[in-house]
């Protein structure tokens, strides 16, 4: 008796019959496009950085030149180092009026930024955490104020200051700087993100008043946001030009922006003002750099505080 061995017929795998194997995709194709896109992004960022840095490089280079070298050399060409001579002329010109401009700018920007940021933080905290009639409508009006350009408010502010006999005084420039709708908006965002309602309720149960709760409980929690508002206020006030131009006529009340502008208008007739304008502009940049470097950690954490609750 012989056993027959049957071999099973080959079974075709479903979906594989008649299909060609896909060719191998070279790994360098997508990777090359990825590197190309990354290089393009880096190139754009490099151009943006150069666009931002080159004016500062020109400012530093030009501030070291004398009157003759400024007109005889190109923009980025180095010449004899005359920065200290320019500084002496800057502080001695017109009986040292530039020192008055520095003092005024520090008062306008320093005190105005700190006090204005405190007011904005208190308003933003109140809108975010206190329940009172008209809260939403008040915040809507505040948001509308963000959209109004400062130049549109210059004439109404001038008429108001004129009625109060404040034109050509320190207060004509200082008082309008204390209100900032954008600062109120940022403070409300920071208060929503950083101040828990449970902590406020616990403080109220302990008998603390609302003003004390804000100063001792909410404000420390909102400190990164407060520093961010201070920096925004400081930069905005330090660079403010149009409001002092409208309000002031006394040179001893000018901030640096307006004073340097007045000197720059004389430069075409009197070229010896050119080094003074450039050296003064260089000094005007220094406080902004110092403020951002010193408060960088608080500022960066404050910018991220409103994005995560």
Secondary structure in CASP SS format (residue, H / E / C, confidence):
PFRMAT SS
TARGET T0000
AUTHOR 0000-0000-0000
METHOD secondary structure of the structure
MODEL  1
X C 1.00
X C 1.00
X C 1.00
X C 1.00
X C 1.00
X C 1.00
X C 1.00
X C 1.00
X C 1.00
X C 1.00
X C 1.00
X C 1.00
X C 1.00
X C 1.00
X C 1.00
X C 1.00
X C 1.00
X C 1.00
X C 1.00
X C 1.00
X C 1.00
X C 1.00
X C 1.00
X C 1.00
X C 1.00
X C 1.00
X H 1.00
X H 1.00
X H 1.00
X H 1.00
X H 1.00
X H 1.00
X H 1.00
X H 1.00
X H 1.00
X H 1.00
X H 1.00
X H 1.00
X H 1.00
X H 1.00
X H 1.00
X H 1.00
X H 1.00
X H 1.00
X H 1.00
X H 1.00
X H 1.00
X H 1.00
X H 1.00
X H 1.00
X H 1.00
X H 1.00
X H 1.00
X H 1.00
X H 1.00
X H 1.00
X H 1.00
X H 1.00
X H 1.00
X H 1.00
X H 1.00
X H 1.00
X H 1.00
X C 1.00
X C 1.00
X C 1.00
X H 1.00
X H 1.00
X H 1.00
X H 1.00
X H 1.00
X H 1.00
X C 1.00
X C 1.00
X C 1.00
X C 1.00
X C 1.00
X C 1.00
X C 1.00
X C 1.00
X C 1.00
X C 1.00
X H 1.00
X H 1.00
X H 1.00
X H 1.00
X H 1.00
X H 1.00
X H 1.00
X H 1.00
X H 1.00
X H 1.00
X C 1.00
X C 1.00
X C 1.00
X C 1.00
X H 1.00
X H 1.00
X H 1.00
X H 1.00
X H 1.00
X H 1.00
X H 1.00
X H 1.00
X H 1.00
X H 1.00
X H 1.00
X H 1.00
X H 1.00
X H 1.00
X H 1.00
X H 1.00
X H 1.00
X H 1.00
X H 1.00
X H 1.00
X H 1.00
X H 1.00
X H 1.00
X H 1.00
X H 1.00
X H 1.00
X H 1.00
X H 1.00
X H 1.00
X H 1.00
X H 1.00
X H 1.00
X H 1.00
X C 1.00
X C 1.00
X C 1.00
X C 1.00
X C 1.00
X H 1.00
X H 1.00
X H 1.00
X H 1.00
X H 1.00
X H 1.00
X H 1.00
X H 1.00
X H 1.00
X H 1.00
X H 1.00
X H 1.00
X C 1.00
X C 1.00
X C 1.00
X H 1.00
X H 1.00
X H 1.00
X H 1.00
X H 1.00
X H 1.00
X H 1.00
X H 1.00
X H 1.00
X H 1.00
X H 1.00
X H 1.00
X H 1.00
X H 1.00
X C 1.00
X C 1.00
X C 1.00
X C 1.00
X C 1.00
X C 1.00
X H 1.00
X H 1.00
X H 1.00
X H 1.00
X H 1.00
X H 1.00
X H 1.00
X H 1.00
X H 1.00
X C 1.00
X C 1.00
X H 1.00
X H 1.00
X H 1.00
X H 1.00
X H 1.00
X H 1.00
X H 1.00
X H 1.00
X H 1.00
X H 1.00
X H 1.00
X H 1.00
X H 1.00
X H 1.00
X C 1.00
X C 1.00
X H 1.00
X H 1.00
X H 1.00
X H 1.00
X H 1.00
X H 1.00
X H 1.00
X H 1.00
X H 1.00
X C 1.00
X C 1.00
X C 1.00
X C 1.00
X H 1.00
X H 1.00
X H 1.00
X H 1.00
X H 1.00
X H 1.00
X H 1.00
X H 1.00
X H 1.00
X H 1.00
X H 1.00
X H 1.00
X C 1.00
X H 1.00
X H 1.00
X H 1.00
X H 1.00
X H 1.00
X H 1.00
X H 1.00
X H 1.00
X H 1.00
X H 1.00
X H 1.00
X H 1.00
X H 1.00
X H 1.00
X H 1.00
X H 1.00
X C 1.00
X C 1.00
X C 1.00
X H 1.00
X H 1.00
X H 1.00
X H 1.00
X H 1.00
X H 1.00
X C 1.00
X C 1.00
X C 1.00
X H 1.00
X H 1.00
X H 1.00
X C 1.00
X C 1.00
X H 1.00
X H 1.00
X H 1.00
X H 1.00
X H 1.00
X H 1.00
X H 1.00
X H 1.00
X H 1.00
X H 1.00
X H 1.00
X C 1.00
X C 1.00
X C 1.00
X C 1.00
X C 1.00
X C 1.00
X H 1.00
X H 1.00
X H 1.00
X H 1.00
X H 1.00
X H 1.00
X H 1.00
X H 1.00
X H 1.00
X H 1.00
X H 1.00
X H 1.00
X H 1.00
X H 1.00
X H 1.00
X H 1.00
X H 1.00
X H 1.00
X H 1.00
X H 1.00
X H 1.00
X H 1.00
X C 1.00
X H 1.00
X H 1.00
X H 1.00
X H 1.00
X H 1.00
X H 1.00
X H 1.00
X H 1.00
X H 1.00
X H 1.00
X C 1.00
X C 1.00
X C 1.00
X C 1.00
END
